[in-house]
Amino acid sequence: MGIFNKLKQVFTNKPEKETQKYEEGLTKTRENFVNKLSLLGVKYTRIDNKFYEELEEILIMADLGVNTTMDFMNRLKKRVKEENIEDFEYLKEVIVDELFLIYVGEDQLTSKINYNKEGLTTILFVGVNGVGKTTSIAKLATKLKEEGKKVIIIGADTFRAGAVTQAKEWSERIGVDFYGNDSNDPASVVYGGLEEAIKNNCDVALIDTAGRLQNKVNLMKELEKINRVIEKQTNREVDETLLVIDASTGQNGISQAKSFKEICKITGIILTKLDGTAKGGIVLAIKDSVGIPVKYVGFGEKAEDMLAFDIENYIYGLFKEWN
């Protein structure tokens, strides 16, 4: 039994509300990507170089990226040759298998947050402006509050005008603690926020930071300083550093991931606006290009539209009509 059929069985046993989000959220990618793949089986009667060239183009257009696509094509050609594959229906299963393996590989991946079981959990959010960073913080705060956790949002983005106010408004709307001001050094804001969090016995601190990449040296120094403050206040390293990327920016999102990976230790990615793009292959490209797991995906504006990433739901949601 191929990966796809196994996923189909798994998918039917998962919460319907969750699987439906993946089905609906990946509609644009599925219509653009899978429909083109299906036409290959009609257009070509044999698997030859012209078939491979068109398949390669479809994958690149779905934002799998050149390197990830080349790696995939090499693996696919090898399997076709070794298994002497001529039947397109079987080839479909092999394509799904190999795309699944691009993400999973030999790694033990988890979308779960690394919580501190003995005290305050600190989660640092980084990313350029306009990707939905503050909104993602608000969505995660909502989820954590619903799970019974006491949350504080620390508004340490003192660079963007209105960022602290926006974070404060979100915290008031959700009903969670807030600490921040835009007049202090970001590290000082984090220090004060963590003092407040510890004093009020908070479970999780969600820390917003400035979203700029123009001057990497300054940003690196700022994040290093914030990390030192977190270590001093909690006697442990930051538990999670989540990079927020707008899925619709495509390969530019990959560039952002590579740049941020150079300046801080990213533990996971939040991929926003996945429902608004027809190039959902970026999920696979990011993991393959930078080796960082996607922890959350956003399929809309509401808090419930941000889900913990599930590779099984993603692959099945992408190929559900391809059977």
C-alpha positions as CSV (number, residue, x, y, z in Angstrom):
1,M,0.0,0.0,0.0
2,G,1.4,3.4,-1.0
3,I,1.7,6.4,1.2
4,F,-1.4,8.1,-0.3
5,N,-3.7,5.2,0.6
6,K,-2.3,5.0,4.1
7,L,-2.9,8.7,4.5
8,K,-6.4,8.3,3.2
9,Q,-7.1,5.8,6.1
10,V,-5.4,8.1,8.6
11,F,-7.2,11.2,7.4
12,T,-10.7,9.6,7.8
13,N,-9.9,9.0,11.5
14,K,-8.8,12.5,12.3
15,P,-11.1,15.3,13.6
16,E,-13.3,16.4,10.7
17,K,-13.0,20.1,11.6
18,E,-9.2,20.0,11.3
19,T,-9.1,17.9,8.1
20,Q,-11.7,20.2,6.5
21,K,-9.5,23.2,7.1
22,Y,-6.7,21.5,5.2
23,E,-9.0,20.5,2.4
24,E,-10.5,24.0,2.0
25,G,-7.2,25.9,2.7
26,L,-5.3,24.0,0.0
27,T,-8.0,24.4,-2.7
28,K,-6.0,26.9,-4.8
29,T,-2.9,24.9,-4.7
30,R,-4.8,21.7,-5.4
31,E,-6.6,23.2,-8.4
32,N,-3.4,24.7,-9.8
33,F,-1.0,21.9,-9.0
34,V,-2.8,18.6,-9.0
35,N,-5.0,19.4,-12.0
36,K,-1.9,20.0,-14.1
37,L,-0.4,16.8,-12.9
38,S,-3.5,14.9,-13.9
39,L,-3.3,16.3,-17.4
40,L,0.1,14.8,-17.8
41,G,-1.4,11.3,-17.6
42,V,-3.7,12.3,-20.5
43,K,-1.2,14.1,-22.5
44,Y,1.6,11.5,-22.4
45,T,1.3,7.8,-23.1
46,R,4.8,7.1,-22.0
47,I,7.1,8.4,-19.3
48,D,9.9,10.1,-21.3
49,N,12.1,13.2,-21.2
50,K,9.3,15.5,-22.4
51,F,7.1,14.1,-19.6
52,Y,9.8,14.8,-17.0
53,E,10.4,18.3,-18.3
54,E,6.8,19.3,-18.0
55,L,6.5,17.7,-14.5
56,E,9.6,19.6,-13.5
57,E,8.0,22.9,-14.7
58,I,4.8,22.2,-12.8
59,L,6.7,21.5,-9.5
60,I,8.7,24.7,-9.8
61,M,5.5,26.7,-10.6
62,A,4.0,25.3,-7.4
63,D,7.0,26.9,-5.5
64,L,8.8,23.7,-4.7
65,G,11.9,25.6,-5.7
66,V,14.6,24.6,-8.2
67,N,16.8,22.7,-5.7
68,T,14.0,20.8,-4.1
69,T,12.5,20.0,-7.5
70,M,15.9,18.7,-8.9
71,D,16.3,16.5,-5.9
72,F,12.8,15.2,-6.3
73,M,13.2,14.6,-10.0
74,N,16.4,12.6,-9.5
75,R,14.7,10.4,-6.9
76,L,11.7,9.9,-9.1
77,K,13.7,9.0,-12.2
78,K,15.7,6.5,-10.2
79,R,12.6,4.8,-8.9
80,V,11.0,4.7,-12.4
81,K,14.1,3.0,-13.8
82,E,14.6,0.6,-10.9
83,E,10.9,-0.4,-10.7
84,N,10.4,-0.2,-14.5
85,I,7.3,1.9,-14.0
86,E,5.1,2.5,-17.1
87,D,1.7,2.8,-15.6
88,F,0.7,6.4,-14.8
89,E,-1.7,5.3,-12.0
90,Y,1.2,3.7,-10.1
91,L,3.5,6.6,-10.9
92,K,0.9,8.9,-9.2
93,E,1.4,6.9,-6.0
94,V,5.2,7.1,-6.4
95,I,5.0,11.0,-6.8
96,V,3.0,11.3,-3.6
97,D,5.4,9.0,-1.8
98,E,8.5,11.0,-2.8
99,L,6.9,14.4,-2.0
100,F,6.0,13.0,1.5
101,L,9.5,11.8,2.0
102,I,11.0,15.2,1.0
103,Y,9.4,16.6,4.1
104,V,9.8,13.7,6.5
105,G,13.1,12.3,5.4
106,E,14.9,10.6,8.2
107,D,14.0,13.3,10.8
108,Q,11.8,13.0,13.8
109,L,9.7,16.1,13.2
110,T,7.2,17.6,15.5
111,S,4.9,20.5,15.2
112,K,4.5,20.6,19.0
113,I,5.7,23.5,21.1
114,N,8.6,22.7,23.4
115,Y,7.0,23.7,26.7
116,N,8.9,24.2,29.9
117,K,7.3,21.8,32.3
118,E,8.7,23.4,35.4
119,G,8.0,27.1,34.9
120,L,7.5,29.9,32.3
121,T,7.7,28.9,28.6
122,T,9.2,31.7,26.4
123,I,8.3,31.9,22.7
124,L,10.1,34.5,20.6
125,F,8.5,35.6,17.3
126,V,10.7,36.9,14.4
127,G,9.9,37.8,10.8
128,V,9.8,40.7,8.5
129,N,7.0,43.3,8.6
130,G,3.7,42.5,6.9
131,V,3.8,38.7,7.3
132,G,1.2,38.5,10.0
133,K,3.5,38.2,13.0
134,T,1.4,40.1,15.6
135,T,-1.7,38.4,14.3
136,S,-0.1,35.0,14.6
137,I,0.9,35.8,18.2
138,A,-2.8,36.7,18.9
139,K,-4.0,33.5,17.4
140,L,-1.6,31.4,19.4
141,A,-2.5,33.3,22.6
142,T,-6.1,32.5,21.9
143,K,-5.4,28.8,21.5
144,L,-3.2,28.7,24.6
145,K,-5.8,30.5,26.7
146,E,-8.5,28.0,25.5
147,E,-6.2,25.2,26.7
148,G,-6.2,26.8,30.2
149,K,-2.8,28.4,30.1
150,K,-2.1,31.8,31.6
151,V,-0.5,33.9,28.8
152,I,1.3,37.2,28.6
153,I,2.1,39.0,25.3
154,I,5.2,41.1,25.5
155,G,5.3,43.9,22.9
156,A,9.0,44.4,22.2
157,D,8.7,45.6,18.6
158,T,9.8,49.2,19.4
159,F,10.8,49.8,15.8
160,R,7.5,49.7,13.9
161,A,5.1,52.6,14.7
162,G,2.0,51.2,16.3
163,A,3.3,47.7,16.8
164,V,3.1,47.8,20.6
165,T,-0.4,49.4,20.5
166,Q,-1.5,46.6,18.1
167,A,-0.2,43.9,20.4
168,K,-1.8,45.5,23.4
169,E,-5.2,45.8,21.7
170,W,-5.0,42.1,20.8
171,S,-4.2,41.1,24.3
172,E,-7.2,43.1,25.6
173,R,-9.5,41.5,23.0
174,I,-8.3,38.0,23.9
175,G,-8.2,38.6,27.7
176,V,-4.6,37.9,28.4
177,D,-1.8,39.8,30.2
178,F,0.3,42.4,28.3
179,Y,3.5,44.2,28.9
180,G,5.2,46.6,26.5
181,N,6.1,50.2,25.5
182,D,7.7,51.7,22.4
183,S,10.0,54.1,24.2
184,N,12.5,51.5,25.6
185,D,15.2,49.3,24.2
186,P,13.6,46.0,23.1
187,A,15.7,43.9,25.6
188,S,14.6,46.2,28.4
189,V,11.0,45.6,27.5
190,V,11.5,41.9,27.4
191,Y,13.2,42.1,30.8
192,G,10.2,44.0,32.3
193,G,7.7,41.7,30.6
194,L,9.4,38.5,32.0
195,E,9.5,40.1,35.5
196,E,5.7,40.6,35.2
197,A,5.2,37.1,33.8
198,I,7.0,35.5,36.7
199,K,5.3,37.7,39.3
200,N,1.9,36.8,37.9
201,N,2.7,33.0,37.5
202,C,2.2,33.1,33.7
203,D,2.6,29.8,31.9
204,V,3.7,31.2,28.5
205,A,5.2,34.5,27.4
206,L,4.8,35.3,23.7
207,I,7.4,37.9,22.7
208,D,6.9,40.2,19.6
209,T,10.1,41.5,18.0
210,A,11.0,44.0,15.3
211,G,10.5,42.8,11.8
212,R,13.4,44.0,9.8
213,L,16.2,42.4,7.8
214,Q,17.8,45.4,6.2
215,N,20.6,45.6,8.8
216,K,21.4,42.0,9.8
217,V,24.2,43.0,12.2
218,N,21.9,45.3,14.3
219,L,19.1,42.7,14.3
220,M,21.5,40.0,15.3
221,K,22.8,42.0,18.2
222,E,19.3,42.9,19.3
223,L,18.2,39.3,19.3
224,E,21.3,38.1,21.0
225,K,20.6,40.7,23.8
226,I,17.0,39.6,24.1
227,N,18.1,36.0,24.3
228,R,20.6,36.9,27.1
229,V,17.8,38.6,29.0
230,I,15.6,35.6,28.7
231,E,18.3,33.3,29.9
232,K,19.0,35.6,32.9
233,Q,15.4,35.9,33.9
234,T,14.4,32.2,33.4
235,N,17.7,30.4,33.9
236,R,17.2,28.6,30.6
237,E,17.4,29.3,26.9
238,V,14.4,30.6,25.0
239,D,12.1,27.6,24.5
240,E,11.0,28.4,21.0
241,T,12.0,30.9,18.3
242,L,9.3,30.9,15.6
243,L,9.8,32.5,12.2
244,V,6.6,33.9,10.6
245,I,6.5,33.7,6.8
246,D,3.8,34.8,4.4
247,A,3.2,31.7,2.1
248,S,2.2,33.9,-0.8
249,T,5.7,35.5,-1.0
250,G,6.9,32.1,-2.4
251,Q,10.7,31.8,-2.8
252,N,11.2,35.2,-1.1
253,G,10.0,33.3,2.0
254,I,12.8,30.8,1.6
255,S,15.3,33.7,1.4
256,Q,13.9,35.1,4.6
257,A,14.2,31.7,6.3
258,K,17.8,31.4,5.2
259,S,18.6,35.0,6.4
260,F,17.0,34.6,9.8
261,K,18.7,31.2,10.3
262,E,22.0,33.0,9.9
263,I,21.3,35.4,12.8
264,C,19.3,33.3,15.3
265,K,18.4,29.8,16.2
266,I,15.0,29.2,14.6
267,T,13.1,26.2,16.0
268,G,10.0,26.3,13.8
269,I,8.1,28.2,11.2
270,I,4.6,29.7,11.1
271,L,3.4,29.8,7.5
272,T,0.6,32.3,7.1
273,K,-1.9,32.9,4.3
274,L,-1.6,29.4,2.8
275,D,-5.2,29.6,1.7
276,G,-4.5,32.7,-0.4
277,T,-1.8,31.1,-2.6
278,A,-1.8,28.5,-5.4
279,K,1.8,27.8,-4.5
280,G,1.5,25.7,-1.4
281,G,4.6,23.6,-2.4
282,I,6.5,26.2,-0.3
283,V,5.8,23.9,2.7
284,L,8.1,21.2,1.3
285,A,10.6,23.7,-0.1
286,I,11.2,25.4,3.2
287,K,11.8,22.1,5.1
288,D,14.1,20.9,2.3
289,S,16.0,24.2,1.9
290,V,16.6,25.2,5.5
291,G,15.8,22.0,7.6
292,I,13.4,23.8,9.9
293,P,9.9,22.2,10.5
294,V,6.7,24.1,9.9
295,K,4.9,24.2,13.3
296,Y,1.8,26.2,12.4
297,V,-0.1,27.0,9.2
298,G,-2.6,29.8,8.7
299,F,-5.7,29.3,6.5
300,G,-7.6,32.4,7.3
301,E,-8.2,35.4,9.7
302,K,-9.7,33.7,12.7
303,A,-7.9,32.1,15.6
304,E,-9.2,28.6,14.7
305,D,-7.8,29.1,11.2
306,M,-4.2,28.6,12.5
307,L,-3.5,24.9,13.0
308,A,-0.6,22.9,14.2
309,F,1.1,21.6,11.1
310,D,0.3,18.0,10.1
311,I,2.3,16.6,7.1
312,E,-0.3,13.8,6.7
313,N,-3.2,16.3,6.5
314,Y,-1.2,18.5,4.2
315,I,-0.3,15.8,1.7
316,Y,-3.8,14.2,1.7
317,G,-5.4,17.7,1.5
318,L,-3.3,18.4,-1.5
319,F,-3.9,15.1,-3.4
320,K,-7.4,14.1,-2.1
321,E,-9.0,14.3,-5.5
322,W,-6.1,12.5,-7.2
323,N,-7.2,8.9,-6.9
